[in-house]
Amino acid sequence: MSEKEHIENPVTTWKLAKLYWQSDQKKIAYFYLITLIVLTLFSVALNVGVTYWYKHFWNAIQDYNKSLVFELVLVFIVLATVFVLTSVYIYYVRSKFDVRWREWLTQYVIDTWLKGQSYYYIENFDEYTDNPDQRIQEDVNQFVALTTSLFLGILDAVVTLCSFITLLWVLSGPLTLSLGSLGEIHIPGYLVWIALIYSIAGTYITHKIGKKLISLNFRQQKKEADFRFNAVRIRSNAENIALYQAEDKEKAGIFKSFSKVIDITLQVINREKKLLYFTRGYSQASVIIPLLAALPMYFAKQIQIGGIQQIASAFGQVENSLSFFVANYSGIAQWRAVVLRLTTFMNKMQVVEHKYADVKKLERSEHSGKAVVADGLNIHTQTGHTLFTDLNVRFEPGKDYLIKGPSGVGKSTFIKALAGIWPFVSGVVRLPEGKKVMYLPQRSYFPLGSLREVLLYPGDIEASDDKLYGLLDEVGLPRLKEELDEIKNWSEILSLGEQQKVAFIRVILAAPDWVFLDESTSSLDRDSEKKLYGLLKEKLPNCSIVSVAHRESVADYHDEEVVFKPMSSDGPNPGLV
């Protein structure tokens, strides 16, 4: 089945744009939109007034009418002041609108990303979706800013065109061309036709030159994100890289990534250079064309200098409106690239959600019994390799179990299957109803924040300072008592052993009925390991412990062993002894 067949309701450009306008914030959104439209209309009206001002001012100059000149200067000061105020409020209202839209859309995308564990499947099993963090942070921001900018630009262009085209038609009058013996041809509003033909030609040529910018911008954003990811990866693994003394290797890798950024950037620059050659020349030519077109009327004494200025201003406004596509092609290309990245990302989340929902045939639910039961589990790797077939395991409450087996046999994958996050599994998992189950990986996740937040993660658990101080003492981390409210990158500051001690504090604070520990003491010495298991049994006497471990000493803290063995090549094998 193709990816498109998995998408019941694909996110298109239009759907992405209208999401906000159908949300619970649509009333405030329309308020901002209407305000922006009114301010834009008022701004265009001011431009019309300035056009008439040009005519009267230059006519007064030509007539040496000093008093009228000074009066018109005062009028200009008023017009300019109102124009500045209007421009400032357009910026202010638009900026606040952009912030609100971005806030809502970012929350929406994050909700979609985290819903159904799409983030987990994309990160671990999908090689085609790059840098979700960039799409959420940068692409959403650019989408909102560019969409607002282009909408207001189009609105301004349309209103300006409607306001000035009639004025230009009247000002230009008819053009009479002699065809010799064939007579004459009269072209009404000839300046309008000149502006129209000039703009259509410019738009066509601009598109022919710049259409490759869309794909180039898309690729540039990807290469930039890949380069940033490589830099973050070095920062996150600084200690390991330093221990390997692998600086030269990492330097070569990040320079290779950066060279791709430079290469695509140069391609964008070369394409934009070609586009600029045309658009800048086009812009310069548009200054002289209306002046040349108006000179015959001036030399025929049909208009004064002020009339030429008014025609030039009106022609410029009409031509600019018709040439919106020419002037904003680079922005449109960038907007299109951003839209493609966002829509493909959001559609990919739907694809992944449906894909792994189809792959995962695990029936996972609660039952009235007290045991954790796995019946008939068939577990595979992402590549299709079979780890277990018809695996049946039962963990009774009140007992502690140690899961053993050679590396790679699938012990950790079994725990992931019980937790419901491994997609390549079928069978039945039954959990005791109303009981709290907790899973502890070898290396726990540490959120950015204070040590207190790290200890209480992920639940809304309340614990007094005295309780936290006591637990830090008991696990052997008394030095951290004075740093409870210090905000640091604790995953980088604490050693792996110290992180595992913190993870045990989390378990004690969460007080689950069942806890599954996956190599959760692998970085600790035996005395520390013994202390932590003893602490669990002391603080949580009714909690059943299931551990995955290679160290033989861990068996001392459990009642029973479950040993997984590799699948046999000569037939079905439950993978369990």
C-alpha positions as CSV (number, residue, x, y, z in Angstrom):
1,M,0.0,0.0,0.0
2,S,1.4,3.4,-0.9
3,E,1.9,6.2,1.6
4,K,-0.9,8.3,0.0
5,E,-3.4,5.4,0.6
6,H,-2.6,5.6,4.3
7,I,-3.6,9.3,4.5
8,E,-7.3,9.6,5.0
9,N,-7.3,13.4,5.3
10,P,-4.0,14.7,3.8
11,V,-2.8,18.1,4.8
12,T,-2.8,20.4,1.8
13,T,-1.6,24.0,1.5
14,W,-5.1,25.3,1.8
15,K,-5.9,23.1,4.9
16,L,-2.7,24.1,6.6
17,A,-3.6,27.8,6.0
18,K,-7.2,27.6,7.2
19,L,-6.5,25.5,10.4
20,Y,-6.2,28.6,12.5
21,W,-9.3,30.2,11.1
22,Q,-11.4,27.2,12.2
23,S,-9.9,27.0,15.7
24,D,-11.1,28.2,19.0
25,Q,-9.2,31.4,18.4
26,K,-10.9,32.3,15.1
27,K,-12.7,35.3,16.6
28,I,-9.5,37.1,17.6
29,A,-7.9,36.0,14.3
30,Y,-10.7,37.6,12.3
31,F,-10.5,40.7,14.4
32,Y,-6.8,41.1,13.6
33,L,-7.4,40.3,9.9
34,I,-10.2,42.9,9.6
35,T,-8.1,45.5,11.3
36,L,-5.2,44.8,8.9
37,I,-7.5,45.0,5.9
38,V,-8.9,48.4,7.1
39,L,-5.4,49.8,7.7
40,T,-4.2,48.6,4.4
41,L,-7.2,50.2,2.6
42,F,-6.5,53.4,4.4
43,S,-2.8,53.2,3.4
44,V,-3.8,52.9,-0.2
45,A,-6.1,55.9,0.1
46,L,-3.2,57.9,1.4
47,N,-1.2,56.9,-1.6
48,V,-4.0,58.1,-3.9
49,G,-4.0,61.4,-2.0
50,V,-0.2,61.7,-2.5
51,T,-0.6,61.2,-6.2
52,Y,-2.9,64.2,-6.4
53,W,-0.6,66.1,-4.2
54,Y,2.3,65.5,-6.7
55,K,0.2,67.1,-9.5
56,H,-0.8,70.2,-7.5
57,F,2.7,70.7,-6.0
58,W,4.6,70.5,-9.3
59,N,2.0,72.7,-11.1
60,A,2.5,75.2,-8.3
61,I,6.3,75.0,-8.9
62,Q,5.8,75.5,-12.6
63,D,3.5,78.5,-12.0
64,Y,5.9,80.1,-9.4
65,N,3.0,80.1,-6.9
66,K,5.1,80.5,-3.7
67,S,2.2,80.6,-1.3
68,L,0.5,77.5,-2.7
69,V,3.8,75.7,-2.6
70,F,4.2,76.3,1.2
71,E,0.5,75.3,1.7
72,L,1.1,72.1,-0.1
73,V,4.3,71.4,2.0
74,L,2.1,71.6,5.1
75,V,-0.4,69.2,3.5
76,F,2.4,66.8,2.8
77,I,3.6,67.0,6.4
78,V,0.1,65.9,7.5
79,L,-0.1,63.2,4.9
80,A,3.3,61.9,5.8
81,T,2.5,61.9,9.5
82,V,-0.7,60.0,9.0
83,F,1.1,57.6,6.7
84,V,3.9,56.9,9.3
85,L,1.3,56.2,12.0
86,T,-0.6,53.9,9.7
87,S,2.5,52.0,8.7
88,V,3.6,51.6,12.4
89,Y,0.2,50.2,13.4
90,I,0.1,47.9,10.4
91,Y,3.5,46.5,11.6
92,Y,2.3,46.3,15.2
93,V,-1.0,44.6,14.5
94,R,0.6,42.2,12.0
95,S,3.3,41.3,14.4
96,K,0.9,40.5,17.2
97,F,-1.3,38.5,14.8
98,D,1.8,36.5,13.6
99,V,2.7,35.7,17.2
100,R,-0.8,34.4,18.0
101,W,-1.0,32.4,14.8
102,R,2.5,30.9,15.3
103,E,1.7,30.1,18.9
104,W,-1.5,28.2,18.0
105,L,0.0,26.4,15.0
106,T,3.1,25.4,16.9
107,Q,0.9,23.9,19.6
108,Y,-1.1,22.1,17.0
109,V,1.9,20.6,15.2
110,I,3.5,19.5,18.5
111,D,0.2,17.9,19.6
112,T,0.1,16.0,16.3
113,W,3.8,15.1,16.6
114,L,3.4,13.7,20.1
115,K,0.0,12.1,19.5
116,G,0.0,8.3,19.1
117,Q,3.8,8.3,19.7
118,S,4.4,9.5,16.1
119,Y,7.6,11.2,17.3
120,Y,9.0,7.9,18.5
121,Y,8.2,6.0,15.3
122,I,9.6,8.8,13.1
123,E,12.8,9.1,15.1
124,N,13.5,5.4,15.4
125,F,12.0,3.7,12.3
126,D,11.6,6.4,9.6
127,E,14.7,7.4,7.6
128,Y,12.9,9.9,5.3
129,T,11.7,12.5,7.7
130,D,14.5,14.8,8.6
131,N,14.8,17.3,11.5
132,P,11.3,17.5,13.0
133,D,12.6,20.1,15.4
134,Q,13.4,22.5,12.6
135,R,10.0,22.0,11.0
136,I,8.3,22.8,14.3
137,Q,10.5,25.8,15.2
138,E,11.6,27.4,12.0
139,D,9.2,26.3,9.3
140,V,6.1,27.1,11.3
141,N,7.5,30.6,12.1
142,Q,8.4,31.2,8.4
143,F,5.1,29.9,7.2
144,V,3.1,32.3,9.4
145,A,5.3,35.3,8.6
146,L,5.5,34.7,4.9
147,T,1.8,33.8,4.5
148,T,0.8,37.1,6.3
149,S,3.3,39.1,4.3
150,L,2.2,37.6,0.9
151,F,-1.5,38.0,1.8
152,L,-1.2,41.7,2.8
153,G,1.0,42.2,-0.3
154,I,-1.6,40.8,-2.6
155,L,-4.4,42.7,-0.8
156,D,-2.4,45.9,-1.2
157,A,-1.7,45.2,-4.9
158,V,-5.3,44.5,-5.7
159,V,-6.7,47.5,-3.9
160,T,-4.0,49.7,-5.3
161,L,-4.7,48.5,-8.8
162,C,-8.4,49.1,-8.4
163,S,-7.7,52.6,-7.0
164,F,-5.2,53.8,-9.6
165,I,-6.2,52.0,-12.9
166,T,-9.2,54.3,-13.4
167,L,-7.1,57.4,-12.6
168,L,-4.4,56.3,-15.1
169,W,-7.0,55.5,-17.7
170,V,-8.4,59.1,-17.4
171,L,-4.9,60.7,-17.2
172,S,-3.5,58.9,-20.3
173,G,-6.4,59.7,-22.6
174,P,-6.5,58.1,-26.1
175,L,-3.4,57.5,-28.2
176,T,-3.8,58.1,-31.9
177,L,-1.5,56.1,-34.2
178,S,-1.3,56.9,-37.9
179,L,-1.4,53.9,-40.2
180,G,-0.8,55.9,-43.4
181,S,-3.2,55.0,-46.1
182,L,-5.0,52.7,-43.8
183,G,-6.1,55.6,-41.6
184,E,-5.7,56.0,-37.9
185,I,-6.1,53.8,-34.8
186,H,-7.2,55.2,-31.5
187,I,-6.2,53.4,-28.3
188,P,-8.1,54.6,-25.2
189,G,-6.2,54.6,-21.9
190,Y,-3.0,53.6,-23.7
191,L,-0.9,53.9,-20.5
192,V,-3.0,51.2,-18.9
193,W,-2.3,48.9,-21.8
194,I,1.4,49.6,-21.7
195,A,1.5,48.8,-17.9
196,L,-0.5,45.6,-18.5
197,I,1.7,44.3,-21.3
198,Y,4.9,45.3,-19.5
199,S,3.8,43.5,-16.3
200,I,2.7,40.3,-18.0
201,A,5.9,40.1,-20.0
202,G,7.9,40.7,-16.8
203,T,5.9,38.1,-14.8
204,Y,6.5,35.4,-17.5
205,I,10.2,36.0,-17.8
206,T,10.6,36.1,-14.0
207,H,8.9,32.8,-13.6
208,K,11.0,31.2,-16.3
209,I,14.2,32.4,-14.6
210,G,13.3,31.8,-11.0
211,K,11.1,28.7,-10.9
212,K,14.0,26.5,-9.8
213,L,14.3,28.6,-6.6
214,I,11.4,26.6,-5.1
215,S,13.3,23.3,-5.2
216,L,16.6,25.0,-4.3
217,N,15.1,26.6,-1.2
218,F,13.6,23.3,-0.1
219,R,17.0,21.6,-0.4
220,Q,18.8,24.5,1.2
221,Q,16.6,24.3,4.3
222,K,17.2,20.6,4.6
223,K,21.0,20.9,4.3
224,E,21.1,23.8,6.8
225,A,19.1,21.6,9.3
226,D,21.4,18.6,8.7
227,F,24.4,20.8,9.4
228,R,22.8,22.1,12.6
229,F,21.9,18.6,13.7
230,N,25.6,17.5,13.3
231,A,26.8,20.4,15.4
232,V,24.2,19.5,18.1
233,R,25.3,15.8,18.0
234,I,28.9,16.8,18.7
235,R,27.8,18.9,21.6
236,S,25.6,16.1,23.0
237,N,28.4,13.5,22.7
238,A,31.3,15.8,23.7
239,E,32.7,13.5,26.3
240,N,32.7,10.4,24.2
241,I,34.3,12.2,21.3
242,A,37.0,13.6,23.6
243,L,37.7,10.2,25.1
244,Y,38.1,8.7,21.6
245,Q,40.2,11.8,20.6
246,A,38.1,11.8,17.5
247,E,38.1,15.5,16.9
248,D,39.6,15.2,13.4
249,K,37.0,12.6,12.4
250,E,34.2,14.8,13.7
251,K,35.7,17.8,12.0
252,A,35.8,16.0,8.7
253,G,32.1,14.9,9.2
254,I,30.8,18.4,10.0
255,F,32.9,20.0,7.3
256,K,31.4,17.6,4.8
257,S,27.9,18.5,6.0
258,F,28.8,22.2,5.8
259,S,30.2,21.9,2.3
260,K,26.8,20.7,1.2
261,V,25.3,23.8,2.7
262,I,27.8,26.0,0.9
263,D,27.2,24.1,-2.4
264,I,23.4,24.5,-2.3
265,T,23.7,28.1,-1.1
266,L,25.9,29.0,-4.0
267,Q,23.3,27.4,-6.3
268,V,20.7,29.6,-4.7
269,I,22.9,32.7,-5.1
270,N,23.6,32.0,-8.8
271,R,19.9,31.5,-9.5
272,E,18.9,34.7,-7.6
273,K,21.7,36.6,-9.4
274,K,20.1,35.8,-12.7
275,L,16.7,36.8,-11.3
276,L,18.1,40.0,-9.9
277,Y,19.6,41.0,-13.3
278,F,16.1,40.9,-14.7
279,T,14.1,42.3,-11.8
280,R,16.4,45.2,-11.1
281,G,16.5,46.1,-14.8
282,Y,12.8,45.7,-15.0
283,S,12.4,48.1,-12.0
284,Q,14.6,50.7,-13.5
285,A,12.9,50.6,-16.9
286,S,9.5,51.1,-15.2
287,V,10.7,54.6,-14.0
288,I,11.4,56.0,-17.5
289,I,8.6,54.3,-19.4
290,P,5.7,56.4,-18.0
291,L,7.7,59.6,-18.4
292,L,8.4,58.9,-22.1
293,A,4.8,57.9,-22.6
294,A,3.6,61.2,-21.1
295,L,6.0,63.5,-23.0
296,P,3.9,63.7,-26.2
297,M,1.0,65.1,-24.1
298,Y,3.3,67.6,-22.4
299,F,4.9,68.8,-25.7
300,A,1.4,69.2,-27.1
301,K,0.6,71.4,-24.0
302,Q,-2.2,69.1,-22.9
303,I,-0.7,68.7,-19.4
304,Q,1.8,70.5,-17.2
305,I,4.8,69.1,-15.3
306,G,2.5,68.3,-12.4
307,G,0.5,66.1,-14.8
308,I,3.6,64.2,-15.8
309,Q,4.4,63.6,-12.1
310,Q,0.9,62.4,-11.5
311,I,1.0,60.1,-14.5
312,A,4.3,58.7,-13.4
313,S,3.0,58.1,-9.9
314,A,-0.2,56.5,-11.1
315,F,1.6,54.4,-13.7
316,G,4.1,53.3,-11.0
317,Q,1.3,52.2,-8.7
318,V,-0.5,50.3,-11.4
319,E,2.7,48.7,-12.7
320,N,3.8,47.7,-9.2
321,S,0.4,46.1,-8.5
322,L,0.5,44.1,-11.7
323,S,4.2,43.2,-11.1
324,F,3.6,41.9,-7.6
325,F,4.7,38.4,-8.7
326,V,7.9,39.8,-10.2
327,A,8.9,41.8,-7.1
328,N,8.0,39.0,-4.6
329,Y,9.1,35.9,-6.6
330,S,11.9,35.0,-4.2
331,G,9.6,35.3,-1.2
332,I,7.0,33.2,-3.0
333,A,9.6,30.5,-3.8
334,Q,10.7,30.5,-0.1
335,W,7.1,30.3,1.1
336,R,6.3,27.4,-1.3
337,A,9.4,25.5,0.0
338,V,8.3,26.0,3.6
339,V,4.8,24.8,2.8
340,L,6.1,21.7,1.2
341,R,8.3,20.9,4.2
342,L,5.4,21.4,6.7
343,T,2.7,19.6,4.7
344,T,5.0,16.6,4.0
345,F,6.0,16.5,7.7
346,M,2.3,16.5,8.8
347,N,1.3,14.0,6.2
348,K,4.3,11.8,7.2
349,M,3.0,11.8,10.8
350,Q,-0.3,10.4,9.5
351,V,1.5,7.8,7.4
352,V,3.7,6.7,10.3
353,E,0.7,6.5,12.7
354,H,-1.3,4.4,10.3
355,K,1.7,2.3,9.1
356,Y,2.7,1.2,12.6
357,A,-0.8,0.8,13.7
358,D,-1.2,-1.7,10.9
359,V,2.1,-3.4,11.7
360,K,1.5,-3.7,15.4
361,K,-1.0,-6.5,16.0
362,L,-0.5,-6.5,19.8
363,E,-3.6,-6.7,21.9
364,R,-2.7,-4.8,25.0
365,S,-5.3,-4.2,27.8
366,E,-6.1,-4.5,31.5
367,H,-7.7,-7.5,33.1
368,S,-9.1,-8.3,36.5
369,G,-6.3,-10.6,37.4
370,K,-3.2,-9.5,39.4
371,A,-0.5,-10.9,37.1
372,V,1.3,-9.3,34.1
373,V,0.7,-11.8,31.3
374,A,2.2,-12.1,27.8
375,D,0.5,-14.7,25.6
376,G,1.6,-15.8,22.1
377,L,3.9,-12.9,21.4
378,N,5.6,-12.9,18.0
379,I,8.3,-10.3,18.1
380,H,10.4,-9.2,15.1
381,T,13.1,-6.6,14.4
382,Q,12.5,-3.7,12.0
383,T,14.3,-5.6,9.3
384,G,12.0,-8.6,9.7
385,H,14.2,-10.9,11.7
386,T,12.2,-13.0,14.1
387,L,13.2,-12.8,17.8
388,F,10.4,-14.8,19.4
389,T,7.5,-16.8,18.2
390,D,4.6,-17.8,20.5
391,L,6.3,-16.4,23.5
392,N,4.3,-16.9,26.8
393,V,5.4,-15.3,30.0
394,R,3.6,-14.7,33.2
395,F,4.8,-12.5,36.1
396,E,2.9,-13.0,39.3
397,P,2.5,-10.2,41.9
398,G,4.6,-10.5,45.0
399,K,7.5,-12.0,43.1
400,D,10.6,-10.4,41.6
401,Y,11.9,-11.7,38.2
402,L,15.2,-11.5,36.5
403,I,15.2,-11.8,32.7
404,K,18.5,-13.2,31.4
405,G,19.9,-14.2,28.0
406,P,22.7,-13.5,25.6
407,S,23.2,-10.1,24.1
408,G,20.9,-9.5,21.1
409,V,18.4,-12.2,22.0
410,G,15.7,-9.6,22.4
411,K,15.3,-8.9,26.1
412,S,15.0,-5.1,25.8
413,T,12.7,-5.5,22.8
414,F,10.5,-7.7,24.9
415,I,10.2,-4.9,27.6
416,K,9.4,-2.4,24.8
417,A,6.7,-4.8,23.6
418,L,5.2,-5.0,27.1
419,A,5.3,-1.2,27.3
420,G,3.4,-1.0,24.0
421,I,6.0,1.0,22.0
422,W,7.5,-1.7,19.9
423,P,5.5,-1.9,16.6
424,F,6.7,-5.2,15.2
425,V,4.9,-7.5,17.5
426,S,1.7,-9.5,17.7
427,G,0.0,-11.3,20.5
428,V,-1.6,-10.4,23.8
429,V,-0.4,-8.5,26.8
430,R,-2.6,-8.3,29.9
431,L,-1.9,-5.8,32.7
432,P,-3.6,-5.8,36.1
433,E,-6.4,-3.4,36.2
434,G,-5.9,-0.2,38.2
435,K,-2.2,-1.0,38.9
436,K,0.6,1.4,38.1
437,V,3.3,0.0,35.8
438,M,6.6,1.8,35.3
439,Y,9.4,1.1,32.8
440,L,13.0,2.2,33.5
441,P,15.5,2.1,30.6
442,Q,19.3,1.8,30.9
443,R,19.8,5.5,30.5
444,S,16.9,7.6,31.6
445,Y,15.8,10.8,29.9
446,F,16.7,14.0,31.8
447,P,14.6,17.0,30.9
448,L,16.1,20.5,30.8
449,G,15.2,22.2,34.1
450,S,16.0,22.1,37.8
451,L,17.2,19.0,39.6
452,R,13.8,19.0,41.4
453,E,12.0,18.7,38.1
454,V,14.4,16.0,37.0
455,L,13.6,14.0,40.2
456,L,9.9,14.4,39.9
457,Y,9.8,13.6,36.1
458,P,7.5,12.6,34.4
459,G,4.5,12.8,36.8
460,D,2.8,15.4,38.8
461,I,4.3,14.2,42.0
462,E,4.7,16.3,45.2
463,A,7.6,15.7,47.5
464,S,8.9,17.9,50.3
465,D,12.5,19.0,50.4
466,D,13.2,16.8,53.4
467,K,11.9,13.7,51.5
468,L,14.1,14.6,48.5
469,Y,17.1,15.3,50.7
470,G,16.6,11.9,52.4
471,L,16.4,10.0,49.2
472,L,19.5,11.7,47.8
473,D,21.4,10.7,51.0
474,E,20.1,7.1,50.7
475,V,21.1,6.6,47.1
476,G,24.5,8.1,47.7
477,L,24.1,11.6,46.2
478,P,24.3,13.9,49.2
479,R,26.3,16.5,47.3
480,L,23.2,17.3,45.2
481,K,21.0,18.4,48.1
482,E,22.0,22.0,47.8
483,E,21.3,22.1,44.0
484,L,17.7,21.1,44.0
485,D,16.5,24.3,42.3
486,E,19.6,24.7,40.1
487,I,18.7,24.7,36.4
488,K,21.5,22.8,34.5
489,N,22.0,20.3,31.8
490,W,21.9,17.4,34.3
491,S,22.4,14.7,31.7
492,E,25.8,16.1,30.9
493,I,26.8,16.9,34.5
494,L,25.9,13.6,36.2
495,S,27.8,10.4,35.3
496,L,25.8,7.4,34.0
497,G,26.0,5.8,37.5
498,E,24.6,9.0,39.1
499,Q,21.9,9.2,36.5
500,Q,20.8,5.6,37.3
501,K,20.7,6.5,41.0
502,V,18.4,9.5,40.2
503,A,16.2,7.1,38.1
504,F,15.7,4.9,41.2
505,I,14.6,8.0,43.2
506,R,12.0,8.6,40.4
507,V,10.7,5.0,40.9
508,I,10.4,5.4,44.7
509,L,8.6,8.8,44.3
510,A,6.2,7.4,41.7
511,A,5.5,4.3,43.8
512,P,4.4,1.9,41.0
513,D,2.9,-1.5,41.6
514,W,5.2,-3.0,38.9
515,V,8.5,-1.7,37.7
516,F,10.5,-3.1,34.8
517,L,14.2,-2.3,34.9
518,D,16.2,-2.7,31.7
519,E,19.9,-2.8,32.6
520,S,19.1,0.0,35.1
521,T,22.1,-0.6,37.3
522,S,24.7,-1.5,34.6
523,S,26.8,1.6,35.4
524,L,26.9,1.0,39.1
525,D,29.3,-1.0,41.3
526,R,27.9,-4.0,43.2
527,D,27.6,-2.3,46.5
528,S,25.6,0.6,45.0
529,E,23.5,-1.9,43.0
530,K,22.7,-3.8,46.2
531,K,21.8,-0.6,48.1
532,L,19.4,0.5,45.3
533,Y,17.6,-2.8,45.1
534,G,17.4,-2.9,48.9
535,L,16.0,0.6,48.9
536,L,13.3,-0.3,46.4
537,K,12.2,-3.3,48.5
538,E,12.3,-1.1,51.7
539,K,10.4,1.9,50.3
540,L,8.0,-0.1,48.0
541,P,7.4,-3.5,49.7
542,N,4.4,-4.2,47.5
543,C,6.1,-3.4,44.2
544,S,7.0,-6.3,42.0
545,I,10.3,-5.9,40.2
546,V,11.2,-7.4,36.8
547,S,14.8,-6.8,35.8
548,V,16.8,-7.3,32.6
549,A,20.5,-7.7,33.4
550,H,23.7,-9.5,32.4
551,R,25.4,-9.3,35.8
552,E,25.0,-12.5,37.8
553,S,24.9,-10.6,41.1
554,V,21.5,-9.1,40.2
555,A,20.0,-12.6,40.6
556,D,20.4,-12.2,44.4
557,Y,17.7,-9.6,44.5
558,H,15.0,-11.6,42.6
559,D,12.9,-14.7,43.3
560,E,12.8,-16.3,39.9
561,E,14.7,-16.2,36.6
562,V,13.3,-16.1,33.1
563,V,16.0,-17.1,30.5
564,F,15.6,-16.1,26.9
565,K,17.5,-18.1,24.3
566,P,18.1,-17.4,20.6
567,M,15.6,-18.7,18.0
568,S,16.5,-22.1,16.6
569,S,17.1,-22.4,12.9
570,D,15.5,-25.8,12.7
571,G,12.0,-24.9,13.6
572,P,9.7,-22.8,15.8
573,N,11.1,-21.9,19.1
574,P,9.4,-20.1,22.0
575,G,12.7,-18.4,22.8
576,L,12.3,-19.2,26.5
577,V,13.7,-21.8,28.9
